[in-house]
Amino acid sequence: MIADRGHDGGLLLNGKDAAKFLGISRTLFTELVNQGKIPFTVLGTEKRYRIIDLEELARPKSTIEQLMAPIVHAIREEYYGTNSVSFSGKKNRH
């Protein structure tokens, strides 16, 4: 994990690690950034993503989203398989 500090002292991740943090593919992450659904800051010439913003995006917002969370998790498991890579970079073996 590559983490920088923002102007407010908060931790910043690069795109690869931010996608891992959210548990989504880098391609989907990039699409969401381009759609303006994931906020970013620019550090030098690179985009960085605040962990606090990513945590907010990952938190279910409503009862429907809370009910959907296990379904979304199951779909991710099915899509990425049982040997998906965890945030730590190690292979998960279920």
Helices and strands as residue ranges (DSSP letters): E 3-5, E 11-13, H 15-22, H 26-34, E 41-43, E 46-50, H 51-58, H 63-80
